[in-house]
Amino acid sequence: TWGIHMVFMQRDPFSVLESTKRHPYALQACFDREDWATSVCQCSEVKPLDKICGAKQKNYSSVVEIWNTYGRAYSKIVKQFPERAMLVHCEDMVTDPQTVIKQLSDLLFVRTQPAYEAAAIAAMKKPAKRNSVTKQEALAKVKTHSYLEAFSKKDIKSICDRLDMNVCREYQYAKHCDQP
């Protein structure tokens, strides 16, 4: 059937936070604090081009709560519309793009053509934007979890204390918090 289909891209929360800390864009004010992982992120501080805050929303309890909010929403929508919605793990797109492309083509009822698939995979070998990493660097980050090096043990504990562990476990992202 034709109609609206939704694809959500989700990424390990620590990887997201490490990347956003380096390049905060609209969240600059939220990351400029020493205690960024535990501080309230005021919607009034978020640059107006980013619509992460709802119409009447005043803040997020922390930047970690932003990841939680999107993760809960993606999960709810994918469960509500399993035939029209799909969650793609960013890590899967990096490690096994052929499988993800096949899953997407099945969801969207689009037959993949080998030449287009090859072109897409070739494009993924290059950085997506000026401050991005290459495919090889992304693959290394996914395999080694090198993004964790940006955090102190205290940061990791603070982040884990604020992450919605139900969402993390559902997406298989709880490993960094479940370790003793």
Disulfide bonds with the S-S distance in Angstrom:
Cys30-Cys41 1.87
Cys43-Cys53 2.15
Cys160-Cys177 1.99
